[in-house]
Amino acid sequence: MADGLIAASIGVGAGWMQSVALDAWTMFAGWVIDGYARAPALMAGLALLALVPPLALIGLTVNVVGTLAKRQSQSLDVEPMRTVMASALGLGRPRQGWLVLEGTEQARRPLPREMVSFGREEDNDIRLEHATVHRHHAVLHRTPDAHFVIRDLSGPAGNGVKVNGERVAQRSLVDGDRIEIGAVAIKFEARHA
């Protein structure tokens, strides 16, 4: 019995609210029609004024959506994420690094020093005799915090350095990275502490 009484009172309340809303809309519509009949220019100006906030909201929404789309289309800088992921996976800091030149009979070569230079000239630590390699093309060095970082010396107009297919000016390396110096491919390997 009580449930029926509550449902009936809710129904009456909902009906009453609909009636009030309909009455308010009818009064507003009547006011607009009457105002337009007396002063059409004033009512047209008020209508335009009433359109400004929704149009501004639409413009703001389009701007925000455009900005988000632009940010998503730009390449993200994953370098800090790579370092954090390596630490989170317990990889620690690399103690030793090796290079494996792809397409050669050579076994993996340990990095002989804290800084290793790559290029066509004989004064480089690792000489790469290929037409796409500059005389002094890149350096690989170990940072004070024990990360291995490769840096392109060929410049923006040069043949560049790629890590895992992405051209970079400088990049911290992790085990398994594929480095391309010009057209020469090298795999970087690291043993962690």
Secondary structure, DSSP 4 states (H G I P E B T S, - for coil): -HHHHHHHHHHHHHHHHHHHHHHHHHHHHHHHHHHHHH-HHHHHHHHHHHHHHHHHHHHHHHHHHHHHHHHHHSPP--HHHHHHHHHHTT---EEEEEEEETTSS---EE--SSEEEEESSTTSSEE---TTS-TT-EEEEE-TTS-EEEEE-S-TTS--EEETTEEESEEEE-TT-EEEETTEEEEEEEEE-
